[in-house]
Structures are given as structure tokens and as C-alpha cells.
Amino acid sequence: MSEIRKLVQGESSVPEKVYGKIQAIPQSMIRATPVYDDDGVENEPIEMTIRINENSIGCWKDITVIKGMVVLYPGTCPKPNPFPEDLSNAFIFEIDTRRTSSGSSEDNQFRLPLVPGATDIHVFWGDGTSDEIASYNQVETIHTYTTAGEYEVIIFGAIQNWQYAAAKDLLKQGNILNWGGFNSLLTDVFYGCANISVIAEDIQWLNFITDASSYFRDANINTLPSSLKLDSLIDGFAMFANNNLTVLPELMKLSALESGNSMFTNNSLTVLPELMTLSTLESGNSMFKNNNLESLPENMALDLVTESNNMFELNQIDFLPEVMALPVLIDGKYMFSENNLTVLPELMTLPSLVRSERMFSGNSLTILPANMGLDSLLNGSNMFYTNSLTMLPAVMHLNGLLNGNGMFFGNNLTVLPSVMALTNLVTGTNMFYTNNLTTLPSGVILQNLTYASNMFLGNTIESARYTQLIQDLNNLNPNINVPFHGGNSKYNASAVPARNELTAAPKGWTITDGGLEP
């Protein structure tokens, strides 16, 4: 009972000490500050009269007796809950009004990023004030704070029309602590919110979205909720692009995904969920570009993928799943560029591939699948650039190839398949640059060759075969002003007339080689 205190006229309580009951001995007048009232906010001091033996029960501090005498009793003073319902039903997030950007509100304001749609929410702004919002463009959607800084905003009601779309107060948006009634299934919802690093676990509602394009694009999220599966997602364009993810939820299969373009590009993923086979995926352009993946799920076959530009570029993948055949892939530009591959699955014959610029460039491949013929390939520019190939599949003729620019640049080829004719090749620039070829298949005539700078640079084709090639080019290739590099190859005297005719007007070829053999 030592904390019970009697005050007489002119005396005051200990500053900031809270009392739960004030009892008047005679009728008394006091000045006191109520700690909280019903809205949970401290009020200004008030003066009041307490009748004899009457109690003023509540939470009071800074009590001064103006007249009479009172007894003060200690008490606890929990802050009242000012909210209309349980906080588990509320959308709760952090903001910092000082993080302004082009087109944002002032540095002491926050604007709800609402777009046209049904609106019926009750917003508690974190400064003791609240507003009921019934329209997306209601003036109260912009709130002005007395002091600029950090606040925790709490919203009750269904939120289905929330969308930053890389604008508005995107940098003021902070971490999401609870989703509650949030259910915005639009695209670009938190696009550009670079100060979100944490999102709450109660996100099951997002598993029903079908198009999540740019939903969390350019945020700063480190981890996704374990309940996030996205089983209904069809289009995931850039959904998590440019975040800091290192791992995905174990149950995330993306079992309905058809387009995953840029979905996880520029993160730090080291592994994918084993259940993520992407069996419905058709387009995976840049889907996992620039991560730290070392392997892929063993059952990831990608049987329906037709387009996969840059899909796994700039990772650290050592090997691919044995089941990965890519049977309908048409465009594979940069798909596995800059990884650590040394071998490809034997099933990967790529029968439908048309474009393959830099598809496997910057790896360490030493051999290709035996049945990889590339019969449909038109553009193979830099496809195997700087690998370690020593031979090519015996079935690889490349008769449809038009652009072979740098296709086998920087490998260790000593011989080409006997069936290789390169019948339609137009661009051979850098095609066999710095290999170790000593001969060419008899069918290589190059009758359509138009661009061939550095084509055989660093190679030395034996003179009889090189002589025949010069003669064939003169007799069968009608193109003019063609730059052609034969490497260190030398020709014999029988090629001199053909070479002179190629380099003279009107043909005007520029030929670089090892010259006439002694």
C-alpha cells in the first residue's frame, strides 16, 4: 500500500506516474490528464470536481489539487483497442512519409494507391486519426500528418483496387505486417515499392490469381510466405523480378503457369522447389535470368516450351535434368548462356529449334548429344561461343542454317561431320574462329556465303582442300564484295586463277589467308 498517496491543496503527483483511482475526502477540485480515452489517444489536462468520498476511476497522471484533499491509488492502464474488429482482419503495413519520389505526395503525407473499383474501407492512419473511405478518389485517400516520419497504417474492409503501378507513393510503402482483407488481384500492384522487404504470412488469397504481371516487381523482398503456391497462376510476367529472393516456398509448383517471362529475373535463387517441373510452361523468357542456380529439379522437362530467351542465363548450373529434351523449342536465344555446363542431356536433340543466338555460350561443353542434328535451325549465331567442343554430332548437317555468326567461336574442333554442307549459309562471320580445323567436308561449297570475316581465323585447312574451296567459291558463289578469312590455310598454284578472279572486279572479294604454298 506504500504507493497510495494523499495530496492536499497545492500538491501534485509524481510527474508521469499513472493512477487508477482518485478519491476525494472533502469535495475537491483537481486538474489531471487522462492517459487514454476511448480512441486510445492521450488528451490534454482537464479540471473536474469530485464529491466527498466519490471516486474518479480511470487512468490519470500529472494530478494537481486545486482545492480540497484526495487520495491516489496506483493502477494499470492498458491502452484501449480503438479498432472496430480484431486486427487479424486488418491490412497492416508500415510507411515512411519522408521517402518522396516523382509524382508522390508531400513529405508529411501518404496517399492510398486506389484505382477505380468498389471501395468501402476504414483507415486508421497511425497518428490517432481515422477515415472511412467509400470512393477510390475520395479526398481523404490523401492523409496529412502533423509530423513527417514513420507510421503503421491499419485498414479494415475488403481491398480489391490497390495498385501502385510504378508510380504514386511507391517509395513510402514499407513492410506488410498483415494482409487481413487485402485481396487485390490486379497487375502491377506493388510494382516499384523498393522499400518492401517483408510480406506477411496470411497471403493464401494470392493463390487464386491468374495474371500477376509485375505484382511485386522491383520490390526488395527476401523471403516468400510458405503458404504461397500460386497454383492458379497462368501469367507471371515479372511478378518477382528484381527482388532479393534466395529460395522459394517448397510447395510452389506453378502447376498452371503458361507464361513465366522475367518472373524471377535478377534475384539470388540458389535452388528451385523439387515440385516445380513447369509442365504447362510455354514461354519462359528471362524467367530465372541472373540468379545463382546450381541445378534444376530432376523432373523439369519443359516439354511445352516454345520460347525461352535468356531463361537460365547468368546462373551457375552444372548439369541439366536427364529428362529435359525441349522437343518443341523454337526460340532458345541465350537460354543457358554463361553457366557451367559440361554436357547436355542425351535427349536434347532440339528438333524444332529455329533461333539459338548464344544459347549455350560461355559454358564448358565438350560434347553434344549424338542425335542433335539442328535440322530446323536458321539462326545459330554464337550458339556454342567459347565452349570446349572437340567434335560435333555425326548427323549435324546444318543445311537450313542462314546465320552461323560465331556459332563455334573459341572451341577445339579438329574436324566437322562429313554430312555438313552449310548449303544455305549466308553469314559465316567468326563461325569457326580459333578452332583447330585441318580439313572440311567435301560438301562444304558455301555457294550462298555473303559475310565471312574471320570465318576460319586460327585454323589451318590443308592446301588441297582449301584450294578446292577457293575454286568452288569462284565457280558457284555469285555474291560480290564478300570479306572472307581462310585462317592460316594455304592454296596451291591451281587455285591462283580462281582467287585472282574472286578478288578482282566485278566480284571484289577480300580474301585473307596463308597465301600460296611454296
C-alpha positions as CSV (number, residue, x, y, z in Angstrom):
1,M,0.0,0.0,0.0
2,S,3.1,2.2,0.0
3,E,2.2,3.7,-3.4
4,I,-1.1,5.1,-2.1
5,R,-0.6,8.8,-1.8
6,K,-2.6,11.7,-0.2
7,L,-2.5,15.1,-1.8
8,V,-3.7,18.3,-0.3
9,Q,-4.4,21.7,-1.9
10,G,-1.4,22.9,-4.0
11,E,0.3,19.5,-4.1
12,S,0.9,17.4,-7.3
13,S,1.5,13.8,-8.1
14,V,4.8,12.4,-9.3
15,P,5.2,13.5,-12.9
16,E,4.0,10.9,-15.5
17,K,3.1,8.4,-12.7
18,V,-0.3,6.7,-13.6
19,Y,-3.1,6.3,-11.0
20,G,-6.2,4.2,-11.5
21,K,-8.4,5.9,-8.9
22,I,-8.8,9.3,-7.3
23,Q,-10.8,9.5,-4.1
24,A,-12.0,12.9,-2.6
25,I,-12.0,13.2,1.2
26,P,-13.9,16.5,1.3
27,Q,-15.3,17.7,-2.0
28,S,-12.3,18.6,-4.0
29,M,-11.3,20.3,-7.3
30,I,-8.3,18.9,-9.3
31,R,-6.5,19.2,-12.5
32,A,-5.5,15.9,-14.1
33,T,-4.6,14.4,-17.5
34,P,-6.5,11.3,-18.7
35,V,-3.9,8.9,-20.1
36,Y,-6.3,7.4,-22.7
37,D,-9.9,7.8,-23.6
38,D,-11.9,5.6,-26.0
39,D,-9.9,6.4,-29.1
40,G,-6.6,5.3,-27.4
41,V,-5.0,8.8,-27.6
42,E,-3.8,10.9,-24.7
43,N,-5.8,14.0,-24.0
44,E,-5.0,17.5,-22.6
45,P,-5.3,18.1,-18.8
46,I,-8.8,18.8,-17.6
47,E,-10.3,20.3,-14.4
48,M,-13.0,18.5,-12.5
49,T,-14.8,18.4,-9.2
50,I,-15.0,15.2,-7.2
51,R,-17.7,15.0,-4.4
52,I,-16.8,13.8,-0.9
53,N,-15.9,10.1,-0.9
54,E,-16.6,9.9,-4.6
55,N,-14.1,8.1,-6.8
56,S,-12.8,9.0,-10.3
57,I,-11.9,5.7,-11.7
58,G,-9.8,5.6,-14.9
59,C,-6.2,6.3,-15.9
60,W,-4.8,9.6,-14.7
61,K,-1.5,11.3,-14.4
62,D,0.0,14.7,-13.5
63,I,-2.6,15.3,-10.9
64,T,-2.7,18.7,-9.0
65,V,-5.2,19.5,-6.2
66,I,-6.7,23.0,-6.7
67,K,-8.9,22.7,-3.7
68,G,-9.5,20.1,-1.0
69,M,-7.7,16.8,-0.5
70,V,-7.6,13.5,-2.4
71,V,-6.2,10.0,-2.1
72,L,-4.4,8.5,-5.2
73,Y,-4.4,4.7,-5.8
74,P,-2.0,3.1,-8.2
75,G,-3.4,1.2,-11.1
76,T,-2.6,-0.3,-14.5
77,C,-3.7,1.4,-17.6
78,P,-3.8,-0.8,-20.7
79,K,-4.3,1.2,-23.9
80,P,-7.9,0.7,-25.2
81,N,-8.3,-1.0,-28.5
82,P,-9.7,1.7,-30.8
83,F,-10.4,-0.6,-33.7
84,P,-13.8,-1.9,-34.8
85,E,-12.7,-5.6,-35.0
86,D,-9.9,-8.0,-34.5
87,L,-6.6,-6.9,-36.0
88,S,-6.2,-10.2,-37.7
89,N,-8.8,-8.9,-40.2
90,A,-6.9,-5.8,-41.0
91,F,-4.4,-4.9,-43.7
92,I,-1.4,-3.6,-41.7
93,F,1.7,-2.0,-43.2
94,E,4.4,0.5,-42.5
95,I,5.0,3.7,-44.3
96,D,7.6,6.5,-44.2
97,T,6.2,9.8,-45.5
98,R,9.7,11.2,-46.0
99,R,10.5,8.9,-48.9
100,T,9.2,11.1,-51.6
101,S,9.6,10.5,-55.4
102,S,8.5,12.0,-58.6
103,G,4.7,12.2,-58.6
104,S,4.4,11.4,-54.9
105,S,2.5,13.3,-52.2
106,E,4.3,15.7,-49.9
107,D,6.9,14.5,-47.3
108,N,4.2,14.6,-44.5
109,Q,1.5,12.9,-46.5
110,F,0.5,9.4,-47.6
111,R,-1.8,8.6,-50.5
112,L,-3.6,5.3,-50.7
113,P,-2.9,3.8,-54.2
114,L,-6.6,3.1,-55.0
115,V,-7.8,2.8,-58.6
116,P,-11.5,2.7,-59.8
117,G,-13.4,-0.1,-58.2
118,A,-15.7,-1.0,-55.2
119,T,-14.3,0.8,-52.1
120,D,-15.6,0.5,-48.5
121,I,-12.7,0.7,-46.0
122,H,-11.9,2.2,-42.6
123,V,-8.4,3.6,-42.4
124,F,-6.5,4.2,-39.2
125,W,-3.6,6.3,-40.1
126,G,-1.3,5.6,-37.1
127,D,-1.5,9.1,-35.7
128,G,-4.7,8.7,-33.8
129,T,-7.0,9.7,-36.6
130,S,-9.1,7.6,-39.0
131,D,-11.2,8.0,-42.1
132,E,-14.0,5.9,-43.7
133,I,-13.3,5.7,-47.4
134,A,-16.2,4.9,-49.8
135,S,-14.6,6.0,-53.1
136,Y,-11.2,5.4,-54.7
137,N,-10.8,9.2,-55.4
138,Q,-12.2,10.5,-52.1
139,V,-10.2,13.4,-50.8
140,E,-9.4,11.5,-47.6
141,T,-7.3,9.0,-49.5
142,I,-4.5,11.5,-49.1
143,H,-3.7,11.9,-45.4
144,T,-1.6,14.7,-44.0
145,Y,0.4,14.0,-40.8
146,T,1.4,16.7,-38.3
147,T,4.9,15.3,-38.2
148,A,6.6,13.6,-41.2
149,G,8.1,10.2,-40.5
150,E,7.3,6.5,-39.9
151,Y,3.7,5.3,-39.2
152,E,1.8,2.0,-39.1
153,V,-1.4,2.1,-41.1
154,I,-4.3,-0.2,-40.4
155,I,-7.1,-0.7,-42.8
156,F,-10.4,-2.7,-42.2
157,G,-12.5,-3.8,-45.1
158,A,-12.1,-5.5,-48.5
159,I,-9.3,-4.0,-50.6
160,Q,-9.6,-5.1,-54.2
161,N,-8.4,-2.0,-56.1
162,W,-4.9,-1.3,-54.7
163,Q,-2.3,-0.6,-57.4
164,Y,0.9,1.4,-57.4
165,A,2.0,0.6,-61.0
166,A,5.4,2.1,-60.5
167,A,4.0,5.5,-59.5
168,K,2.3,7.4,-56.7
169,D,3.7,6.9,-53.2
170,L,5.6,3.7,-54.1
171,L,8.7,4.5,-52.1
172,K,6.7,5.4,-48.9
173,Q,5.2,1.9,-48.8
174,G,7.1,-0.3,-46.3
175,N,6.8,-3.8,-44.9
176,I,3.4,-5.6,-44.9
177,L,2.7,-7.0,-41.4
178,N,-0.8,-8.5,-42.0
179,W,-2.9,-8.9,-45.2
180,G,-6.3,-9.1,-43.5
181,G,-9.0,-8.1,-46.0
182,F,-6.5,-7.3,-48.8
183,N,-7.4,-9.1,-52.0
184,S,-6.2,-7.1,-55.0
185,L,-5.9,-9.4,-57.9
186,L,-4.8,-6.7,-60.4
187,T,-1.4,-6.5,-62.1
188,D,1.4,-4.1,-61.0
189,V,0.0,-3.9,-57.5
190,F,3.3,-3.3,-55.6
191,Y,5.4,-2.6,-58.7
192,G,8.2,-0.3,-57.7
193,C,7.8,-0.5,-54.0
194,A,11.5,-0.8,-53.3
195,N,11.2,-0.5,-49.5
196,I,9.1,-3.7,-49.0
197,S,11.5,-6.4,-47.7
198,V,8.9,-8.4,-45.7
199,I,5.4,-9.6,-46.6
200,A,3.1,-11.2,-44.1
201,E,2.3,-15.0,-44.0
202,D,-1.5,-14.7,-44.4
203,I,-1.3,-14.5,-48.2
204,Q,-3.3,-17.5,-49.2
205,W,-5.7,-15.3,-51.1
206,L,-3.0,-14.7,-53.7
207,N,-3.0,-18.4,-54.7
208,F,-6.1,-17.6,-56.7
209,I,-4.6,-15.0,-59.0
210,T,-4.3,-15.9,-62.7
211,D,-2.3,-12.9,-64.0
212,A,0.2,-11.5,-61.6
213,S,2.3,-9.4,-64.0
214,S,4.7,-7.2,-62.2
215,Y,2.9,-7.7,-58.9
216,F,6.0,-7.3,-56.6
217,R,8.4,-6.2,-59.4
218,D,11.3,-4.0,-58.2
219,A,10.5,-4.5,-54.5
220,N,13.1,-5.7,-52.1
221,I,11.6,-9.0,-50.8
222,N,13.9,-11.5,-49.1
223,T,11.5,-14.4,-48.4
224,L,8.1,-15.5,-49.5
225,P,5.4,-16.9,-47.2
226,S,5.4,-20.8,-47.0
227,S,1.7,-20.8,-48.0
228,L,2.3,-19.2,-51.4
229,K,1.7,-21.8,-54.1
230,L,0.3,-19.8,-57.0
231,D,-1.5,-22.9,-58.3
232,S,-3.9,-20.8,-60.4
233,L,-1.3,-18.5,-62.0
234,I,-1.2,-18.5,-65.8
235,D,0.9,-15.4,-66.5
236,G,3.6,-14.5,-64.1
237,F,5.4,-11.8,-66.1
238,A,8.0,-10.1,-63.9
239,M,6.0,-11.0,-60.8
240,F,9.1,-11.1,-58.5
241,A,11.6,-9.5,-60.9
242,N,14.4,-7.6,-59.2
243,N,14.0,-8.7,-55.6
244,N,16.4,-10.5,-53.2
245,L,14.8,-13.9,-53.1
246,T,17.3,-16.8,-52.3
247,V,14.7,-19.6,-52.0
248,L,11.1,-20.3,-53.0
249,P,8.4,-22.0,-50.9
250,E,8.7,-25.8,-51.1
251,L,5.1,-26.2,-52.2
252,M,5.3,-23.7,-55.0
253,K,4.8,-25.8,-58.2
254,L,3.3,-23.1,-60.6
255,S,1.3,-26.0,-62.0
256,A,-0.9,-23.9,-64.3
257,L,1.8,-21.4,-65.5
258,E,1.9,-20.8,-69.2
259,S,4.0,-17.6,-69.4
260,G,6.8,-17.1,-66.9
261,N,8.6,-14.3,-68.7
262,S,11.0,-12.5,-66.3
263,M,9.1,-13.9,-63.3
264,F,12.2,-14.3,-61.1
265,T,14.9,-12.5,-63.0
266,N,17.6,-10.7,-61.0
267,N,17.2,-12.4,-57.7
268,S,19.6,-14.6,-55.8
269,L,17.9,-18.0,-56.0
270,T,20.3,-21.0,-55.5
271,V,17.7,-23.8,-55.8
272,L,14.2,-24.3,-57.1
273,P,11.5,-26.4,-55.3
274,E,11.7,-30.0,-56.4
275,L,8.0,-30.0,-57.3
276,M,8.5,-27.1,-59.8
277,T,8.5,-29.0,-63.1
278,L,6.7,-26.3,-65.1
279,S,4.9,-28.9,-67.1
280,T,2.4,-26.3,-68.6
281,L,5.0,-23.6,-69.4
282,E,5.1,-22.3,-73.0
283,S,7.2,-19.2,-72.7
284,G,10.0,-18.7,-70.2
285,N,11.9,-15.7,-71.5
286,S,14.3,-14.5,-68.8
287,M,12.3,-16.4,-66.2
288,F,15.3,-17.2,-63.9
289,K,17.9,-14.9,-65.6
290,N,20.7,-13.7,-63.3
291,N,20.3,-15.8,-60.2
292,N,22.6,-18.3,-58.5
293,L,21.0,-21.6,-59.5
294,E,23.4,-24.6,-59.4
295,S,20.9,-27.2,-60.6
296,L,17.3,-27.7,-61.7
297,P,14.5,-30.1,-60.4
298,E,15.2,-33.5,-61.8
299,N,11.8,-33.8,-63.4
300,M,11.9,-30.4,-65.1
301,A,11.4,-31.4,-68.8
302,L,9.9,-28.2,-70.3
303,D,8.1,-30.3,-72.9
304,L,5.8,-27.5,-74.0
305,V,8.2,-24.6,-74.0
306,T,8.5,-22.9,-77.4
307,E,10.2,-19.7,-76.4
308,S,12.9,-19.4,-73.7
309,N,15.1,-16.4,-74.5
310,N,17.6,-15.9,-71.6
311,M,15.6,-18.3,-69.4
312,F,18.6,-19.5,-67.3
313,E,21.2,-17.1,-68.4
314,L,23.8,-16.0,-65.9
315,N,23.4,-18.8,-63.3
316,Q,25.8,-21.4,-62.1
317,I,24.1,-24.6,-63.4
318,D,26.5,-27.5,-63.7
319,F,24.1,-30.0,-65.3
320,L,20.6,-30.3,-66.7
321,P,17.9,-32.8,-65.8
322,E,18.2,-36.0,-67.9
323,V,14.5,-35.7,-68.9
324,M,15.0,-32.2,-70.5
325,A,14.5,-32.7,-74.2
326,L,12.9,-29.3,-75.3
327,P,11.1,-31.1,-78.2
328,V,9.1,-28.0,-79.3
329,L,11.5,-25.2,-78.5
330,I,11.6,-22.7,-81.4
331,D,13.5,-19.8,-79.9
332,G,16.2,-20.5,-77.4
333,K,18.3,-17.4,-77.5
334,Y,20.7,-17.1,-74.5
335,M,18.7,-19.8,-72.7
336,F,21.7,-21.4,-70.9
337,S,24.3,-18.7,-71.6
338,E,27.0,-18.2,-69.0
339,N,26.6,-21.3,-66.8
340,N,28.9,-24.2,-66.0
341,L,27.5,-26.9,-68.3
342,T,30.0,-29.6,-69.5
343,V,27.4,-31.9,-71.1
344,L,23.8,-31.8,-72.2
345,P,21.1,-34.5,-71.7
346,E,21.2,-37.1,-74.4
347,L,17.5,-36.5,-75.1
348,M,18.2,-32.8,-76.0
349,T,18.2,-33.0,-79.8
350,L,16.3,-29.7,-80.4
351,P,14.4,-30.8,-83.5
352,S,12.2,-27.7,-83.6
353,L,14.9,-25.0,-82.8
354,V,14.9,-22.1,-85.3
355,R,16.8,-19.4,-83.3
356,S,19.6,-20.1,-80.9
357,E,21.7,-17.0,-80.6
358,R,24.2,-17.6,-77.7
359,M,22.0,-20.4,-76.4
360,F,25.0,-22.2,-74.8
361,S,27.7,-19.5,-75.0
362,G,30.1,-19.2,-72.1
363,N,29.8,-22.8,-70.8
364,S,32.3,-25.7,-70.9
365,L,30.6,-28.2,-73.2
366,T,33.0,-30.8,-74.6
367,I,30.5,-32.9,-76.5
368,L,26.9,-32.7,-77.8
369,P,24.1,-35.3,-77.8
370,A,24.7,-37.8,-80.6
371,N,21.4,-37.1,-82.3
372,M,21.5,-33.3,-82.2
373,G,21.1,-32.5,-85.9
374,L,19.6,-29.0,-85.6
375,D,17.6,-29.6,-88.8
376,S,15.3,-26.6,-88.3
377,L,17.9,-24.1,-87.3
378,L,18.1,-20.9,-89.2
379,N,20.0,-18.6,-86.8
380,G,22.8,-20.2,-84.8
381,S,24.7,-17.0,-84.1
382,N,27.2,-17.6,-81.3
383,M,25.2,-20.7,-80.2
384,F,28.3,-22.5,-78.8
385,Y,30.5,-19.5,-78.4
386,T,33.6,-20.2,-76.2
387,N,32.9,-23.7,-75.1
388,S,35.3,-26.7,-75.3
389,L,33.8,-28.8,-78.1
390,T,36.2,-31.2,-79.8
391,M,33.7,-32.7,-82.2
392,L,30.2,-32.4,-83.4
393,P,27.4,-35.0,-83.8
394,A,27.8,-37.0,-87.0
395,V,24.2,-36.1,-88.0
396,M,24.7,-32.3,-87.9
397,H,24.5,-31.0,-91.4
398,L,23.1,-27.5,-90.8
399,N,21.7,-27.3,-94.3
400,G,19.0,-24.8,-93.3
401,L,21.3,-22.5,-91.4
402,L,21.4,-19.0,-92.7
403,N,23.3,-17.2,-89.9
404,G,26.3,-19.0,-88.4
405,N,28.0,-15.9,-87.0
406,G,30.4,-17.0,-84.2
407,M,28.5,-20.3,-83.9
408,F,31.5,-22.4,-82.9
409,F,33.8,-19.5,-82.0
410,G,36.6,-20.4,-79.5
411,N,36.1,-24.2,-79.4
412,N,38.6,-27.1,-80.1
413,L,37.1,-28.6,-83.2
414,T,39.5,-30.5,-85.4
415,V,37.0,-32.0,-87.8
416,L,33.4,-31.4,-89.0
417,P,30.7,-34.0,-89.6
418,S,31.1,-35.5,-93.1
419,V,27.4,-34.7,-93.8
420,M,27.8,-31.0,-93.1
421,A,27.3,-28.9,-96.2
422,L,26.1,-25.5,-95.0
423,T,24.2,-25.2,-98.2
424,N,22.2,-22.1,-97.3
425,L,24.7,-20.3,-95.1
426,V,24.7,-16.6,-95.7
427,T,26.6,-15.3,-92.7
428,G,29.7,-17.2,-91.6
429,T,31.5,-14.4,-89.8
430,N,33.6,-15.8,-87.0
431,M,31.9,-19.1,-87.4
432,F,34.9,-21.3,-86.7
433,Y,37.2,-18.6,-85.3
434,T,40.1,-20.1,-83.2
435,N,39.4,-23.8,-83.6
436,N,41.8,-26.4,-85.0
437,L,40.2,-27.5,-88.2
438,T,42.6,-29.1,-90.8
439,T,40.0,-30.1,-93.4
440,L,36.4,-29.5,-94.4
441,P,33.7,-32.0,-95.5
442,S,33.6,-32.4,-99.3
443,G,30.0,-31.0,-99.4
444,V,31.0,-27.6,-98.0
445,I,30.9,-25.3,-101.0
446,L,29.5,-22.2,-99.4
447,Q,27.6,-21.2,-102.5
448,N,25.4,-18.6,-100.7
449,L,28.1,-17.2,-98.4
450,T,27.9,-13.4,-98.2
451,Y,29.6,-12.4,-95.0
452,A,32.7,-14.4,-93.8
453,S,35.0,-12.1,-91.9
454,N,37.3,-14.2,-89.7
455,M,35.3,-17.3,-90.6
456,F,38.3,-19.7,-90.4
457,L,40.7,-17.4,-88.5
458,G,43.0,-19.5,-86.3
459,N,42.5,-22.7,-88.4
460,T,44.8,-24.3,-91.0
461,I,42.9,-26.3,-93.6
462,E,45.3,-28.5,-95.6
463,S,46.1,-26.9,-99.0
464,A,44.4,-29.4,-101.4
465,R,41.1,-29.0,-99.6
466,Y,41.5,-25.2,-99.3
467,T,42.4,-25.0,-102.9
468,Q,39.2,-26.8,-103.9
469,L,37.1,-24.4,-101.6
470,I,38.6,-21.4,-103.4
471,Q,37.7,-22.9,-106.8
472,D,34.2,-23.7,-105.6
473,L,33.6,-20.2,-104.3
474,N,34.7,-18.7,-107.6
475,N,32.6,-21.1,-109.7
476,L,29.4,-21.4,-107.6
477,N,29.1,-18.4,-105.4
478,P,27.6,-15.4,-107.3
479,N,27.9,-12.8,-104.4
480,I,30.2,-9.8,-104.7
481,N,32.3,-7.8,-102.2
482,V,32.4,-10.7,-99.8
483,P,35.0,-10.5,-97.0
484,F,36.4,-14.0,-96.4
485,H,39.0,-15.2,-93.9
486,G,40.6,-18.6,-94.6
487,G,42.8,-18.6,-91.5
488,N,46.3,-19.8,-92.0
489,S,45.3,-22.1,-94.8
490,K,47.5,-22.0,-98.0
491,Y,46.4,-22.8,-101.5
492,N,48.4,-24.4,-104.3
493,A,49.0,-23.0,-107.8
494,S,45.9,-24.4,-109.3
495,A,43.8,-22.0,-107.1
496,V,45.6,-18.9,-108.3
497,P,43.3,-18.1,-111.3
498,A,40.2,-18.6,-109.2
499,R,41.5,-16.5,-106.3
500,N,42.5,-13.7,-108.7
501,E,39.1,-13.7,-110.3
502,L,37.4,-13.6,-106.9
503,T,39.4,-10.6,-105.7
504,A,39.2,-8.6,-109.0
505,A,36.3,-6.6,-110.2
506,P,33.5,-7.1,-110.5
507,K,33.5,-9.8,-107.8
508,G,35.6,-7.7,-105.5
509,W,36.1,-10.3,-102.7
510,T,38.6,-9.5,-99.9
511,I,40.4,-12.8,-99.0
512,T,42.7,-13.2,-96.1
513,D,44.6,-16.5,-95.7
514,G,48.1,-18.1,-95.5
515,G,48.8,-17.4,-99.2
516,L,50.3,-19.5,-101.9
517,E,52.1,-22.6,-100.6
518,P,55.8,-22.8,-101.5
